[in-house]
C-alpha cells in the first residue's frame, strides 16, 4: 500500500513539474494613448501659521505613446490655486503643476485634493497637499 501511495505521489509530482515548465505568456502591451505618472502624488507642508502662503510643484511625465493634454485642474476651495501647462505634453516629456495654498482664515489640519482632467480615456488623476495651520504668530513689540 505504501508503494502505491508513493507511486501515486510521484506521478502527481511529475505532472506538477510538467505544468511548471509551461512557457509563460507574454505580458500585455500598454494601452495606447497618453498616460500620466507623477513623481509624487502627495505633499505635506507640515506646520505653517495662519496667513502663510505656501506652494509646491508636482512633476509628472507622459508615459504613454500619444500627446497628453491637461483640460482642467480643479481644487476643493478658493484657498488653493493651481498652475498647469496648456500645451500638449509629448510622450516621454515631463512637466509641472504648481499648487499655491493660502492659509488665511484656516486652522487645524488641512487636506486639499487637486483633480486633473485630461485626455486620458475619461479618467481623472488626483494629487493632494496637506498642512497643519497653527494660530497666527504674535508679533513681539
N, C-alpha and C positions, 0 to 999 in steps of 0.2 A: 504494500500500500504506500509506504514511504517513497519507493522508487517511482510509483505512478504520479504522486503529488509533485515530486522533484522534476519529473519529465514534463508535466503539465506547466509548472512554473518556468522551466527552461524554454518551453515553446512560447509562452506569453512574453517572457523577457526578450527573446529573439524577435518577436513581432514588434515589440516596442522599439527595438533598435532599428528595425526597418523603417518604422514611422519617423523616428528621429532623423533618418538620413534623407527624408524628402526635401527637395530643393525649396528654399524659401521663395515666396512670391515677391516680385518687385514692388517697391514702395510706390504708392500712387503719386502722380505728378501733382505739383501745387496747382491750385486753381488759377485760371487765367485772370488777369485784371490787376488793379492796384492793391497793395496791402500796406498797412501802416504798423510800424514797430517802434515803440518808444524805448529810449534808454532807461527811463524810469516813469512810472505812472502815478506816483505819489511823492509829495514833498511836504515836510513839516518844518515850519519856520521856528518852532519852539516857542519860548516865551517872548512876547512883544508887548508893548504898552499901548493902551487905548490911544488912538490918534496916529499911531505909526502907520506909514505906508511902506509896504514891502513888495518885492517882485521876485519871480523865479522864472527861469527859462527851461522849458521841456524840449528836448531834442528828439526828433523822430526821423525815421528812414522809410522810404518807399521800397519795400522788399518784394514788391510784385513785379509784373512784367508789362505794365501799362502806366501811363501818367496818373498820378494821384492829385485830385482836386479837392481842397477843403471848401465845402459850400458855405458852412457857417460854424461858428464856435459859440456855444451858449453857456451862460453862467447861471447860478441859482439866485443871485441877488446883484443889485447895483453896486455893491461894495467890491465886486470882483470884475476886472476889466481885462479881456484877452486881446492880444495882437497876433495875427496869423498871416501866413503868406497867401496872397491872392492868385499867384501864378501857379501853373501845374508843376508838381514835383515829379521829375523823371525817374524811371526805375533805377535804383541804386543810389539816388541822391538823398541827402539829408536836409532838413530844415528845422525851424524852431517855432514854438508857440510860447509867447511871453505872457505871463499872468501877473497882474498887479492886484494887490489886496489892500484896501483902505480900512483900517480898524476903527475909524471914528464911529462912536456910538455902539460899538460891540463890546461884549465882555464874556469871559469864560472861554470854553473850548469851541473853536470854530472849525467846521469841516465844509469845504466848498467843492462841489463837483463841477467840472467843466466838461461839457458834452461836445464832441467833434462830429459834425455831419459831413460826410464826404461822398465820393462816387464809388465807394466800396459796396457793391451789391445790397443796398438797403440797410446796412448795419451802421451803428454809431460806435464811437470809441469814447472812453472816459478817462480823464486824469483828475487828480484831486490834490488840493492844498489844505493844510491844517495849520492851526496856530492856537496858542493859549494866550488870550488877550487879558492882560493884567490891568488893574486900575491905573489911571494916568499918573505919571511921576509928579511928585510935588516939587515945585521949584523952590530952591533954597533962597532965602532973602534976608 
